[in-house]
Amino acid sequence: MMEPDERLPGGELAIVAAEKVEAYLLNPFHSQNSGKAQFFAIAGYSQTQPDRLTEDLKEIARTGRVTTVQPTPRGMKYVVKGIITAPNGRDYALKTVWLIDDNQEVPRFLTAYPNKK
């Protein structure tokens, strides 16, 4: 079992699907968004330039710290904390959630949200 504060296995190969960023995180009309789009808009991210957020999420996968590991019916779920420097120039702490499917080695992005302590 992985200890907290380790790196995400395969983090350098992490996949962030475009629809997760464009249609979910940056979409203020998504029914399950829970205000995430508003947070990311304040940080300076936009639906018209989703690549910046995609790259920042991948950076957390590469450099962030695993805080939780949980088995699921599909594979292992990892919560990874990291800091991004947003387009507005400010640093934000995020929690990101990744899934490594059974018999796979590449983490897939599930969601991200502000790390409010």
WOCORHU-V429862 format. One record per residue. N is the residue number from 1. PHI is phi as a letter, one per 30 degrees, with the letter a starting at -180 (999 if undefined). PSI is psi as a letter, one per 40 degrees, with the letter a starting at -180 (* if undefined). Layout:
N_PHI_PSI + N_PHI_PSI
//
This chain:
1_999_i + 2_d_i + 3_d_i + 4_e_i + 5_i_e + 6_c_i + 7_d_i + 8_d_h + 9_e_h + 10_i_e + 11_e_d + 12_d_e + 13_c_e + 14_e_i + 15_c_h + 16_b_h + 17_d_h + 18_e_d + 19_d_d + 20_d_d + 21_d_d + 22_d_d + 23_d_e + 24_c_c + 25_d_d + 26_c_e + 27_c_h + 28_d_e + 29_c_e + 30_d_h + 31_d_d + 32_c_f + 33_d_d + 34_h_f + 35_i_e + 36_d_d + 37_d_d + 38_d_d + 39_e_d + 40_d_d + 41_d_d + 42_d_d + 43_d_e + 44_j_e + 45_d_i + 46_b_i + 47_d_d + 48_d_e + 49_b_g + 50_d_e + 51_d_d + 52_d_d + 53_d_d + 54_e_d + 55_d_d + 56_d_d + 57_d_d + 58_d_d + 59_d_d + 60_d_d + 61_d_d + 62_d_d + 63_c_e + 64_d_i + 65_c_h + 66_d_h + 67_c_d + 68_b_h + 69_b_h + 70_b_h + 71_d_i + 72_b_i + 73_d_d + 74_c_d + 75_l_a + 76_c_h + 77_c_h + 78_b_h + 79_c_h + 80_b_h + 81_c_i + 82_a_i + 83_c_h + 84_c_i + 85_c_h + 86_d_i + 87_e_d + 88_d_e + 89_i_e + 90_c_i + 91_c_h + 92_b_h + 93_d_h + 94_b_i + 95_c_h + 96_c_i + 97_b_h + 98_b_i + 99_b_h + 100_c_h + 101_d_i + 102_e_h + 103_i_f + 104_b_i + 105_b_e + 106_c_h + 107_d_h + 108_c_h + 109_d_h + 110_c_d + 111_a_i + 112_b_i + 113_a_i + 114_d_i + 115_c_g + 116_d_h + 117_c_*
//
